Amino acid sequence: MKKLINDPLKVADELLEGLVEAYDGQCEKVGTRSIVKKEIPDGKVALLVGGGSGHEPIYHGLVGTNLADGAACGDIFAAPPPDIVLEATQAVDRGNGVLYLYGNYAGDVMNFDIGAELAGDEDIEVRTVLIWDDVCSAPPTEKAKRRGIAGLVPIVKMAGAASQTAKTLDELEAAAKKAVLHTRSVGVSMAPGSIPATGKPTFEIDDDKIGLGMGIHGEPGVGEIPMAKADELTPMMLDLIFKDFEEDAEIDALAEGDEILLLVNSLGATTMMECLICLRKAKAYLADKGVAVYDTMVGPLVTCQEMAGISFSITKLDTELKGYWDPPCESVCYTKL
């Protein structure tokens, strides 16, 4: 796998330096490997995201106006160590608590939990909300075991907006949990990504197969299905999301008249051409269901190096979540006017 890099063991540090430059003075590098907004109001309930590098432009590209206040950055596909979590927490804290919002992966959970304990020793109050939108990785009755994938983009956007007006950590935690509950995703992979330090693919898959329910750290799918055309695969994936809403007792099923956010995400190597072909089929599918698309996102937002794959994310909206979605936001990863 050819990469335009320098030292394979320094890519996470060098990409973070480049990311800071891409923000043109809005953000700065803090400590070992964290990125933080330069202007965070005193008394603000802070929002901290984070995770492994290699998924650019997320997570660390979601720091910005009406988005996250900072991000703790790990190595490629690796959780940020507790000391980096702590340095990011200290940098965003404005005396009114810090909410951690990140994908549900064992390494991230362990390291962020230790970081929270260290922050508590310094009298910084921390809460955690895990993102678990991948419907293929566990049934609705075991949502807490699910992985976080591309649904993190609308979730962080809404939580970022909520953080601008939240008076307490309780308020922001409740808003973030609601955004997570209302968001579901399905992803597939046609070819693997790679880790720069090795240059090797993270898994193997036959040309006539698709990995269903892949992970964004290069994990293969939880199962394999036959390779399919875009107009066959798209409704198959959306059916899984609709079924998940139906089977989850904590939320109403998607029904005629509902409004949603729709994200069609490339895992890296899948082209915009392919995403748009799938998007046109997804819109037709949703129109047949009588479900209105309130807003659309499309493109490589949550990636896994050069993985060939695509994911669909749906957020079921209500008045409160619309209020969090509507404000404009700006960052390297995602900008909404």
Buried (B, 14 or more C-beta within 10 A) or exposed (E): EEEEEEEEEBBBBEBBBEBBEEBEEBBBBBBBBBBBBEEBEEEBBBBBBBBBBBBBBBBBBBBBBBBBBBBBBBBBBBBBBBBBBBBBBBBBBBEBBBBBBBBBBEBBBEBBBBBBEBBEEEEBBBBBBBBBBBBBBBEBEEBEEBBBBBBBBBBBBBBBBBBBBBEEBEBBBBBBBBBBBBBBBBBBBBBBBBBBBEEEBBBEBEEEBBBBBBBBBBBBBBEBBEBEEBEEBBBBBBEBBBBBBEEBEEBEEBEEEBBBBBBBBBBBBBEEEBBBBBBEBBBEBBEEBEBEBBBEBBBBBBBBBBBBBBBBBBBBBEEBBBBBBEBEBBBBBBEBE
